[in-house]
Amino acid sequence: MDWARMLAYVTGTVDQELLARNEYLAAENRILKAQLKGRLKLSKAERGTLGRSVIAWAVRLSPRSPA
């Protein structure tokens, strides 16, 4: 098996695992949201953790600016 084919196989396997994990988390979130009554109250530390996660996610998705 050549390197390109092996890399494609490994990448596809990782993508499938991430897709399955993401689908599970989305379903779990829907279930938990349905169980909540009213608004969820987060501490300052929890809001900071979520904020840092969103910023890191946005940076990864943003197009690279030309150098």
CNS distance restraints for C-alpha pairs under 8 A (distance, minus, plus):
assign (resid   1 and name CA) (resid   5 and name CA) 6.56 0.50 0.50
assign (resid   1 and name CA) (resid   6 and name CA) 6.49 0.50 0.50
assign (resid   2 and name CA) (resid   6 and name CA) 6.27 0.50 0.50
assign (resid   3 and name CA) (resid   7 and name CA) 5.94 0.50 0.50
assign (resid   4 and name CA) (resid   8 and name CA) 6.13 0.50 0.50
assign (resid   5 and name CA) (resid   9 and name CA) 6.18 0.50 0.50
assign (resid   6 and name CA) (resid  10 and name CA) 6.22 0.50 0.50
assign (resid   7 and name CA) (resid  11 and name CA) 5.96 0.50 0.50
assign (resid   8 and name CA) (resid  12 and name CA) 6.02 0.50 0.50
assign (resid   9 and name CA) (resid  13 and name CA) 6.20 0.50 0.50
assign (resid  10 and name CA) (resid  14 and name CA) 6.22 0.50 0.50
assign (resid  11 and name CA) (resid  15 and name CA) 6.08 0.50 0.50
assign (resid  12 and name CA) (resid  16 and name CA) 6.16 0.50 0.50
assign (resid  13 and name CA) (resid  17 and name CA) 6.28 0.50 0.50
assign (resid  14 and name CA) (resid  18 and name CA) 6.15 0.50 0.50
assign (resid  15 and name CA) (resid  19 and name CA) 6.06 0.50 0.50
assign (resid  16 and name CA) (resid  20 and name CA) 6.15 0.50 0.50
assign (resid  17 and name CA) (resid  21 and name CA) 6.15 0.50 0.50
assign (resid  18 and name CA) (resid  22 and name CA) 5.99 0.50 0.50
assign (resid  19 and name CA) (resid  23 and name CA) 6.14 0.50 0.50
assign (resid  20 and name CA) (resid  24 and name CA) 6.24 0.50 0.50
assign (resid  21 and name CA) (resid  25 and name CA) 6.25 0.50 0.50
assign (resid  22 and name CA) (resid  26 and name CA) 6.10 0.50 0.50
assign (resid  23 and name CA) (resid  27 and name CA) 6.23 0.50 0.50
assign (resid  24 and name CA) (resid  28 and name CA) 6.12 0.50 0.50
assign (resid  25 and name CA) (resid  29 and name CA) 6.02 0.50 0.50
assign (resid  26 and name CA) (resid  30 and name CA) 6.28 0.50 0.50
assign (resid  27 and name CA) (resid  31 and name CA) 6.32 0.50 0.50
assign (resid  28 and name CA) (resid  32 and name CA) 6.18 0.50 0.50
assign (resid  29 and name CA) (resid  33 and name CA) 5.96 0.50 0.50
assign (resid  30 and name CA) (resid  34 and name CA) 6.20 0.50 0.50
assign (resid  31 and name CA) (resid  35 and name CA) 6.54 0.50 0.50
assign (resid  32 and name CA) (resid  36 and name CA) 6.52 0.50 0.50
assign (resid  36 and name CA) (resid  40 and name CA) 7.54 0.50 0.50
assign (resid  42 and name CA) (resid  46 and name CA) 5.75 0.50 0.50
assign (resid  42 and name CA) (resid  47 and name CA) 6.16 0.50 0.50
assign (resid  43 and name CA) (resid  47 and name CA) 6.26 0.50 0.50
assign (resid  44 and name CA) (resid  48 and name CA) 6.21 0.50 0.50
assign (resid  45 and name CA) (resid  49 and name CA) 6.23 0.50 0.50
assign (resid  46 and name CA) (resid  50 and name CA) 6.29 0.50 0.50
assign (resid  47 and name CA) (resid  51 and name CA) 6.00 0.50 0.50
assign (resid  48 and name CA) (resid  52 and name CA) 6.11 0.50 0.50
assign (resid  49 and name CA) (resid  53 and name CA) 6.30 0.50 0.50
assign (resid  50 and name CA) (resid  54 and name CA) 6.23 0.50 0.50
assign (resid  51 and name CA) (resid  55 and name CA) 6.22 0.50 0.50
assign (resid  52 and name CA) (resid  56 and name CA) 6.13 0.50 0.50
assign (resid  53 and name CA) (resid  57 and name CA) 6.11 0.50 0.50
assign (resid  54 and name CA) (resid  58 and name CA) 6.09 0.50 0.50
assign (resid  55 and name CA) (resid  59 and name CA) 6.16 0.50 0.50
assign (resid  56 and name CA) (resid  60 and name CA) 6.31 0.50 0.50
assign (resid  57 and name CA) (resid  61 and name CA) 6.36 0.50 0.50
assign (resid  58 and name CA) (resid  62 and name CA) 5.96 0.50 0.50
